[in-house]
């Protein structure tokens, strides 16, 4: 799965890179995990969605939580799961049933502690 990170041209302007970043990198169960995204290279579809997954989970239908992506850029907030472990957010494109469960971007890992 491709991942996206903060980017740019290093000069304070110019090229806007895709961003798909979870923070903080370590949380306690029940605390907020914020995902900030800016995805100029991905046209928005009303059925795009973002799921929070156990990092070891390969089945895209077994998300912990999900939210609809409502715009090219924005923020979604997930409650950290009760089970300690390493989690990640994944972006899925809507509009094509065959690819609806194929992640196109993966965030940085988030460690949930008890």
C-alpha positions in Angstrom: 0.0 0.0 0.0 1.4 3.4 -0.9 1.7 5.9 1.9 1.6 9.7 1.9 3.5 12.1 4.1 4.0 15.8 4.5 5.6 17.2 1.4 6.4 20.2 -0.6 9.2 21.8 -2.6 11.2 22.8 0.5 10.9 26.5 -0.4 7.7 27.3 1.4 5.5 27.3 -1.6 4.9 25.7 -5.0 4.1 22.1 -5.3 1.5 20.7 -2.9 2.0 17.0 -2.1 -0.6 14.6 -0.8 -0.8 14.5 3.0 -2.3 11.7 5.0 -1.0 12.0 8.5 -2.3 10.6 11.8 -1.3 12.2 15.1 -0.3 11.8 17.8 1.9 8.8 17.1 1.1 7.3 20.5 -2.2 7.5 22.3 -4.1 5.8 25.2 -7.2 3.8 24.5 -10.2 6.1 24.0 -8.2 9.2 23.2 -8.6 11.0 19.8 -6.5 10.1 16.8 -6.6 12.9 14.3 -6.1 12.3 10.6 -5.2 15.4 8.6 -5.4 14.9 4.8 -4.9 17.0 1.8 -5.1 15.0 -1.4 -4.9 17.3 -4.5 -3.9 14.4 -6.7 -7.1 12.5 -5.8 -10.4 13.8 -7.2 -13.1 13.6 -4.6 -15.9 11.1 -4.9 -18.9 11.1 -2.5 -18.2 7.4 -1.6 -14.5 7.8 -0.8 -13.9 6.6 2.8 -11.2 6.4 5.4 -10.9 3.4 7.7 -8.9 2.8 10.9 -7.3 -0.6 10.9 -5.1 -2.8 13.0 -1.9 -2.6 11.1 -1.7 -6.4 10.7 -5.2 -6.6 9.3 -5.1 -7.4 5.5 -8.9 -7.7 5.1 -10.1 -4.3 4.1 -13.7 -5.2 5.3 -12.5 -5.6 8.9 -12.0 -1.9 9.8 -12.1 -0.8 13.4 -14.0 2.5 12.5 -14.6 4.4 9.2 -15.5 7.9 8.1 -16.6 9.3 4.8 -14.0 11.6 3.1 -16.0 14.7 2.5 -13.5 16.9 0.5 -10.1 17.1 -1.1 -8.7 18.3 2.3 -9.9 18.0 5.8 -9.7 16.2 9.2 -11.3 13.1 10.6 -11.1 12.0 14.2 -11.2 8.5 15.4 -11.4 7.3 19.0 -8.4 5.1 19.7 -9.5 1.4 20.1 -9.6 -0.2 23.5 -7.2 -2.9 22.4 -3.6 -1.9 22.6 -1.7 -2.3 19.3 -0.5 -0.5 16.2 -3.1 1.0 13.9 -3.2 2.9 10.7 -5.7 4.8 8.6 -6.3 3.8 4.9 -8.0 5.7 2.1 -10.4 3.9 -0.2 -11.8 5.3 -3.4 -15.6 5.2 -4.0 -17.4 4.9 -7.3 -16.1 1.5 -8.4 -17.5 -1.5 -6.5 -14.6 -3.7 -7.7 -12.0 -1.4 -6.1 -14.1 -0.2 -3.2 -12.0 -2.2 -0.7 -8.6 -1.5 -2.3 -6.6 0.9 -0.2 -4.9 3.7 -2.3 -3.1 5.4 0.7 -2.0 4.3 4.1 -1.1 6.7 7.0 1.8 6.5 9.4 1.4 4.0 12.3 -0.3 5.0 15.6 0.5 3.0 18.7 -2.4 2.6 21.1 -1.4 1.8 24.7 -3.6 0.8 27.7 
